């Protein structure tokens, strides 16, 4: 028995969805790790600046500037995770459309 092209496309989309879900979890872990590294480095930098008698009003801005590379990595990881979630939603829509087409074809 040969599968219709629609069913084959549905199968391939389902396999892509499975891989995409693994990627989303990997990116979520990366997002959490980069957030952790940024927060930890920011706190340490603030303590260093406080020990150096930096005026309290300047500490937050200067500390953030000193760990800006970590903030960039954190923001990049966040956006990668968000975009993977959006791609997964698009894949869900594709699967739903293919299921509708397959159902219609089976009724005809």
Backbone as ProteinMPNN parsed JSONL, in Angstrom:
{"seq_chain_A": "XXXXXXXXXXXXXXXXXXXXXXXXXXXXXXXXXXXXXXXXXXXXXXXXXXXXXXXXXXXXXXXXXXXXXXXXXXXXXXXXXXXXXXXXXXXXXXXXXXXXXXXXXXXX", "coords_chain_A": {"N_chain_A": [[0.844, -1.185, 0.0], [0.634, 2.115, -0.932], [1.529, 5.25, 0.377], [-0.245, 8.324, 0.358], [0.839, 11.447, -1.121], [0.219, 13.558, 0.624], [-0.019, 12.333, 3.117], [2.58, 11.422, 3.39], [3.916, 13.878, 3.527], [2.816, 14.779, 5.91], [3.841, 12.898, 7.7], [6.607, 13.5, 7.51], [6.582, 16.137, 8.469], [5.751, 15.676, 11.071], [7.945, 14.28, 12.047], [9.854, 16.313, 11.88], [8.774, 17.982, 13.791], [9.199, 16.517, 16.099], [11.999, 16.602, 16.273], [12.284, 19.363, 16.493], [11.138, 19.866, 18.985], [13.019, 18.756, 20.689], [15.136, 20.471, 20.195], [14.085, 22.877, 21.169], [14.016, 22.359, 23.915], [16.776, 22.106, 24.356], [17.634, 24.698, 23.737], [16.249, 26.093, 25.691], [17.574, 25.273, 27.988], [20.107, 26.35, 27.475], [19.405, 29.037, 27.497], [18.677, 29.384, 30.194], [21.121, 28.807, 31.434], [22.77, 30.891, 30.46], [21.476, 33.086, 31.538], [21.892, 32.601, 34.257], [24.718, 32.783, 34.409], [25.081, 35.466, 33.696], [23.654, 36.87, 35.741], [25.069, 36.074, 38.014], [27.684, 37.028, 37.482], [27.104, 39.755, 37.306], [26.289, 40.365, 39.926], [28.678, 39.807, 41.301], [30.353, 41.723, 40.154], [29.117, 44.065, 41.029], [29.62, 43.86, 43.772], [32.399, 44.078, 43.774], [32.739, 46.684, 42.792], [31.497, 48.089, 44.853], [33.216, 47.517, 46.952], [35.38, 48.931, 46.073], [34.671, 51.442, 46.716], [32.95, 52.834, 45.035], [30.56, 55.284, 44.07], [27.267, 54.699, 45.21], [25.085, 55.184, 43.525], [26.101, 54.922, 40.987], [26.951, 52.34, 40.683], [25.123, 50.208, 39.652], [24.845, 50.822, 36.827], [27.506, 50.921, 35.886], [28.4, 48.368, 36.557], [26.721, 46.8, 34.95], [27.649, 47.604, 32.466], [30.231, 46.587, 32.567], [29.807, 43.855, 32.42], [28.641, 43.452, 29.997], [29.031, 41.783, 27.783], [28.188, 39.303, 28.683], [25.52, 39.858, 29.109], [24.706, 40.294, 26.501], [25.061, 37.694, 25.45], [23.134, 36.391, 26.982], [20.765, 37.678, 26.111], [20.819, 36.952, 23.399], [20.522, 34.177, 23.607], [17.973, 34.083, 24.715], [16.403, 35.15, 22.623], [16.911, 33.251, 20.637], [15.661, 31.045, 21.751], [13.0, 31.971, 21.847], [12.51, 32.294, 19.087], [12.705, 29.668, 18.24], [10.484, 28.568, 19.476], [8.486, 29.941, 18.098], [8.909, 28.938, 15.533], [8.221, 26.32, 15.977], [5.498, 26.605, 16.482], [4.661, 27.372, 13.927], [5.186, 25.038, 12.583], [3.36, 23.368, 13.849], [0.995, 24.471, 12.848], [1.294, 23.84, 10.159], [1.173, 21.036, 10.298], [-1.443, 20.723, 11.264], [-2.877, 21.72, 9.061], [-2.158, 19.866, 7.09], [-3.282, 17.583, 8.223], [-5.975, 18.22, 8.036], [-6.263, 18.304, 5.264], [-5.636, 15.643, 4.629], [-7.73, 14.348, 5.929], [-9.916, 15.332, 4.501], [-9.306, 14.265, 1.973], [-9.568, 11.542, 2.507], [-12.258, 11.325, 2.91], [-13.318, 11.792, 0.472]], "CA_chain_A": [[0.0, 0.0, 0.0], [1.436, 3.335, -1.065], [0.979, 6.399, 1.089], [-0.478, 9.496, -0.48], [1.829, 12.511, -0.881], [-0.177, 14.353, 1.796], [0.334, 11.567, 4.317], [4.046, 11.454, 3.466], [4.274, 15.209, 4.024], [2.404, 14.811, 7.31], [4.832, 12.111, 8.437], [7.854, 14.271, 7.561], [6.363, 17.285, 9.357], [5.718, 15.145, 12.433], [9.337, 13.981, 12.412], [10.495, 17.612, 12.119], [8.236, 18.474, 15.066], [9.9, 15.785, 17.149], [13.343, 17.184, 16.363], [12.147, 20.746, 16.951], [10.884, 19.884, 20.429], [14.321, 18.508, 21.339], [15.91, 21.71, 20.059], [13.502, 23.862, 22.077], [14.502, 22.043, 25.259], [18.204, 22.433, 24.403], [17.749, 26.152, 23.775], [15.764, 26.539, 26.999], [18.661, 25.048, 28.935], [21.119, 27.366, 27.173], [18.856, 30.316, 27.981], [18.785, 29.401, 31.656], [22.542, 28.855, 31.801], [23.319, 32.221, 30.194], [20.869, 33.981, 32.54], [22.598, 32.322, 35.504], [26.068, 33.337, 34.313], [24.973, 36.926, 33.701], [23.253, 37.347, 37.078], [26.166, 35.817, 38.947], [28.761, 37.972, 37.177], [26.633, 41.096, 37.654], [26.354, 40.495, 41.389], [30.092, 39.868, 41.684], [30.871, 43.019, 39.712], [28.576, 45.081, 41.938], [30.363, 43.743, 45.027], [33.75, 44.617, 43.538], [32.63, 48.144, 42.716], [31.17, 48.574, 46.195], [34.457, 47.416, 47.728], [36.263, 49.993, 45.58], [34.065, 52.705, 47.168], [32.248, 53.492, 43.934], [29.286, 55.849, 44.534], [26.188, 53.707, 45.104], [24.186, 55.464, 42.404], [26.759, 54.557, 39.731], [27.289, 50.909, 40.664], [24.359, 49.362, 38.717], [25.147, 51.097, 35.423], [28.887, 50.541, 35.578], [28.471, 46.91, 36.638], [26.101, 46.257, 33.731], [28.573, 47.851, 31.36], [31.385, 45.699, 32.69], [29.426, 42.482, 32.069], [27.758, 43.591, 28.832], [29.167, 40.622, 26.9], [27.319, 38.245, 29.213], [24.128, 40.264, 28.861], [24.474, 40.034, 25.08], [24.885, 36.244, 25.302], [21.834, 36.076, 27.583], [19.718, 38.161, 25.217], [20.853, 36.133, 22.189], [19.939, 32.877, 23.957], [16.533, 34.303, 24.892], [15.784, 35.305, 21.304], [16.989, 31.961, 19.94], [14.603, 30.213, 22.324], [11.711, 32.501, 21.371], [12.33, 32.007, 17.664], [12.451, 28.233, 18.085], [9.082, 28.361, 19.844], [7.674, 30.442, 16.986], [9.048, 27.973, 14.436], [7.442, 25.152, 16.358], [4.09, 26.951, 16.263], [4.429, 27.327, 12.483], [5.174, 23.622, 12.238], [2.06, 22.858, 14.305], [-0.015, 24.929, 11.887], [1.48, 23.035, 8.952], [0.655, 19.695, 10.591], [-2.911, 20.83, 11.308], [-3.367, 21.878, 7.693], [-1.993, 18.582, 6.413], [-4.288, 16.662, 8.775], [-7.269, 18.59, 7.443], [-6.246, 17.868, 3.868], [-5.702, 14.178, 4.618], [-9.1, 13.967, 6.309], [-10.774, 15.646, 3.362], [-9.011, 13.298, 0.918], [-10.091, 10.218, 2.876], [-13.718, 11.372, 2.813], [-13.707, 11.912, -0.946]], "C_chain_A": [[0.885, 1.242, 0.0], [0.737, 4.49, -0.356], [0.801, 7.565, 0.134], [0.587, 10.555, -0.183], [1.498, 13.352, 0.361], [0.217, 13.643, 3.085], [1.848, 11.528, 4.49], [4.522, 12.799, 4.009], [3.937, 15.344, 5.503], [3.407, 14.049, 8.177], [6.136, 12.896, 8.593], [7.729, 15.47, 8.507], [6.338, 16.836, 10.819], [7.127, 14.822, 12.917], [10.102, 15.283, 12.689], [10.041, 18.194, 13.447], [8.951, 17.79, 16.239], [11.305, 16.354, 17.359], [13.29, 18.611, 16.908], [11.914, 20.805, 18.453], [12.168, 19.619, 21.205], [15.17, 19.778, 21.316], [15.391, 22.786, 21.0], [13.999, 23.612, 23.499], [15.983, 22.376, 25.408], [18.402, 23.947, 24.516], [17.241, 26.729, 25.096], [16.849, 26.374, 28.057], [19.773, 26.086, 28.726], [20.677, 28.727, 27.686], [19.015, 30.425, 29.492], [20.242, 29.516, 32.106], [23.139, 30.243, 31.573], [22.737, 33.257, 31.161], [21.595, 33.838, 33.873], [23.99, 32.97, 35.494], [26.045, 34.862, 34.382], [24.656, 37.449, 35.093], [24.381, 37.187, 38.089], [27.31, 36.817, 38.734], [28.368, 39.397, 37.538], [26.722, 41.324, 39.163], [27.8, 40.614, 41.86], [30.694, 41.223, 41.315], [30.374, 44.136, 40.618], [29.304, 45.047, 43.281], [31.771, 44.322, 44.901], [33.706, 46.142, 43.514], [32.31, 48.756, 44.074], [32.424, 48.555, 47.083], [35.456, 48.492, 47.316], [35.721, 51.384, 45.903], [33.463, 53.516, 46.024], [30.961, 54.085, 44.498], [28.128, 54.887, 44.23], [25.28, 53.939, 43.906], [24.78, 55.048, 41.055], [26.98, 53.052, 39.587], [26.458, 50.104, 39.656], [24.724, 49.574, 37.247], [26.55, 50.641, 35.044], [29.038, 49.022, 35.604], [27.865, 46.275, 35.387], [26.998, 46.469, 32.515], [29.761, 46.91, 31.384], [31.064, 44.247, 32.333], [28.494, 42.468, 30.847], [27.856, 42.398, 27.886], [28.291, 39.46, 27.374], [25.842, 38.577, 29.009], [23.766, 40.028, 27.397], [24.233, 38.547, 24.846], [23.536, 35.807, 25.86], [20.698, 36.468, 26.65], [19.66, 37.339, 23.924], [20.23, 34.761, 22.447], [18.427, 32.993, 24.122], [15.834, 34.389, 23.538], [15.844, 34.023, 20.49], [15.889, 31.03, 20.445], [13.233, 30.676, 21.836], [11.47, 32.156, 19.904], [12.098, 30.52, 17.423], [11.016, 27.894, 18.466], [8.152, 28.816, 18.723], [7.736, 29.483, 15.798], [8.247, 26.715, 14.725], [5.941, 25.399, 16.169], [3.745, 26.91, 14.772], [4.36, 25.875, 12.006], [3.864, 22.96, 12.679], [0.955, 23.239, 13.323], [0.078, 24.123, 10.59], [0.904, 21.63, 9.146], [-0.87, 19.71, 10.629], [-3.508, 20.943, 9.908], [-3.271, 20.558, 6.934], [-2.997, 17.548, 6.921], [-5.67, 16.953, 8.181], [-7.351, 18.115, 5.993], [-6.379, 16.356, 3.777], [-7.096, 13.691, 4.966], [-10.054, 14.2, 5.149], [-10.567, 14.622, 2.243], [-9.584, 11.917, 1.231], [-11.609, 10.166, 2.778], [-14.193, 11.378, 1.374], [-13.595, 10.611, -1.656]], "O_chain_A": [[1.774, 1.387, 0.839], [-0.473, 4.678, -0.474], [1.598, 7.764, -0.783], [1.173, 10.553, 0.9], [2.402, 13.804, 1.063], [0.719, 14.262, 4.023], [2.346, 11.595, 5.614], [5.422, 12.854, 4.848], [4.691, 15.954, 6.262], [3.775, 14.506, 9.259], [6.703, 12.949, 9.685], [8.658, 15.779, 9.253], [6.843, 17.535, 11.698], [7.458, 15.069, 14.077], [10.902, 15.348, 13.623], [10.827, 18.826, 14.153], [9.262, 18.429, 17.244], [11.738, 16.559, 18.493], [14.15, 19.015, 17.691], [12.434, 21.695, 19.126], [12.379, 20.2, 22.269], [15.835, 20.113, 22.297], [16.182, 23.535, 21.573], [14.362, 24.552, 24.205], [16.407, 22.87, 26.452], [19.233, 24.416, 25.293], [17.752, 27.746, 25.565], [17.021, 27.236, 28.919], [20.311, 26.63, 29.691], [21.477, 29.48, 28.243], [19.446, 31.46, 30.0], [20.55, 30.241, 33.052], [23.924, 30.722, 32.391], [23.428, 34.196, 31.557], [21.88, 34.832, 34.541], [24.384, 33.624, 36.46], [26.883, 35.475, 35.043], [25.315, 38.371, 35.575], [24.612, 38.066, 38.919], [27.837, 37.38, 39.693], [29.199, 40.167, 38.022], [27.184, 42.374, 39.609], [28.107, 41.435, 42.725], [31.461, 41.797, 42.088], [31.128, 45.054, 40.941], [29.574, 46.097, 43.864], [32.267, 44.976, 45.818], [34.534, 46.807, 44.138], [32.808, 49.833, 44.402], [32.652, 49.477, 47.867], [36.283, 48.916, 48.123], [36.249, 52.387, 45.423], [33.473, 54.746, 46.054], [30.32, 53.449, 45.334], [28.032, 54.339, 43.132], [24.759, 52.983, 43.332], [24.044, 54.845, 40.09], [27.174, 52.557, 38.477], [27.044, 49.368, 38.862], [24.893, 48.607, 36.505], [26.747, 50.037, 33.989], [29.733, 48.454, 34.761], [28.423, 45.329, 34.832], [27.088, 45.606, 31.642], [30.242, 46.483, 30.335], [31.966, 43.489, 31.978], [27.663, 41.572, 30.7], [26.866, 42.036, 27.25], [27.724, 38.728, 26.563], [25.022, 37.691, 28.768], [22.65, 39.609, 27.09], [23.307, 38.175, 24.125], [22.868, 34.952, 25.278], [19.775, 35.685, 26.424], [18.574, 37.061, 23.414], [19.496, 34.242, 21.607], [17.685, 32.099, 23.714], [14.791, 33.768, 23.334], [14.921, 33.735, 19.727], [15.263, 30.314, 19.663], [12.399, 29.855, 21.455], [10.364, 31.774, 19.522], [11.373, 30.149, 16.5], [10.398, 27.027, 17.848], [7.152, 28.159, 18.432], [6.726, 29.245, 15.136], [7.664, 26.119, 13.819], [5.208, 24.505, 15.747], [2.661, 26.464, 14.398], [3.565, 25.538, 11.128], [3.326, 22.103, 11.979], [0.087, 22.426, 13.008], [-0.941, 23.767, 9.999], [0.229, 21.102, 8.263], [-1.515, 18.811, 10.089], [-4.531, 20.325, 9.614], [-4.199, 20.179, 6.219], [-3.503, 16.735, 6.148], [-6.429, 16.036, 7.868], [-8.376, 17.592, 5.555], [-7.137, 15.841, 2.954], [-7.591, 12.734, 4.371], [-10.9, 13.356, 4.853], [-11.533, 14.162, 1.635], [-10.031, 11.206, 0.331], [-12.186, 9.095, 2.588], [-15.333, 11.014, 1.087], [-13.882, 10.532, -2.851]]}, "name": "protein", "num_of_chains": 1, "seq": "XXXXXXXXXXXXXXXXXXXXXXXXXXXXXXXXXXXXXXXXXXXXXXXXXXXXXXXXXXXXXXXXXXXXXXXXXXXXXXXXXXXXXXXXXXXXXXXXXXXXXXXXXXXX"}
